[in-house]
Amino acid sequence: MIASLSLPRGDALLRLAQFQPAPGGPPAAPGGADAGAQAPALRLDPGASDPLIALKDIHLPAPVSFWPLAPGWWMLLGLVIVLLLLAALLEWRRRQTLGYKAQRALDAIARDTVRYADARAVGAEAAVLVRRILLSRGGAQAAVLTGADWQAYLAQGKGALPQEIGRFLSVAPYLPPDAQEAAGMDRAALVAALRRWIRGHA
């Protein structure tokens, strides 16, 4: 049975060639149709040739507004305000201290070259200022010292006065305007020594 259905080799190759398309040509239609009968070519709409035409243009986002501030900026602003308030409080407390007030009083004496033109006038007023500082500090016993004891007290501690300035300060309130003791005392050196003493005791 199988042998009766087989075809000669030449007939099989001929039938296969009828279904194989020619190189470079369209495929042959099934069933041995004419090779010249082809499917119509696909035509595209010219307007649809560019698929990007239907896309919309790019819209940039709106610029970021400065206000309202971000939470981080509010925190930084609050920290700056707190630091400024703290600095103002510390400065106010410093201005209330005895040392600050005493230095300002000495500055006023040093600037007033009319009332305190020479070292004698500066020494007389500064001697009163020094005793007032000691009384404010609770040194009432030291504030009433005189003579050699007073000179010795001014020559000790932080910012101690030199011996010649301490001696001059102890007699300055009692010297006449034309006293020879004041002639050799430098006004600027006296003020500088008193400033150091106030920083150490006030």
Secondary structure as GFF3:
##gff-version 3
##sequence-region A 1 202
A	DSSP	alpha_helix	2	5	.	.	.	ID=ss1
A	DSSP	alpha_helix	9	19	.	.	.	ID=ss2
A	DSSP	three_ten_helix	46	48	.	.	.	ID=ss3
A	DSSP	alpha_helix	71	95	.	.	.	ID=ss4
A	DSSP	alpha_helix	98	111	.	.	.	ID=ss5
A	DSSP	alpha_helix	119	136	.	.	.	ID=ss6
A	DSSP	alpha_helix	140	143	.	.	.	ID=ss7
A	DSSP	alpha_helix	147	154	.	.	.	ID=ss8
A	DSSP	alpha_helix	163	171	.	.	.	ID=ss9
A	DSSP	three_ten_helix	172	174	.	.	.	ID=ss10
A	DSSP	three_ten_helix	180	182	.	.	.	ID=ss11
A	DSSP	alpha_helix	187	201	.	.	.	ID=ss12
###
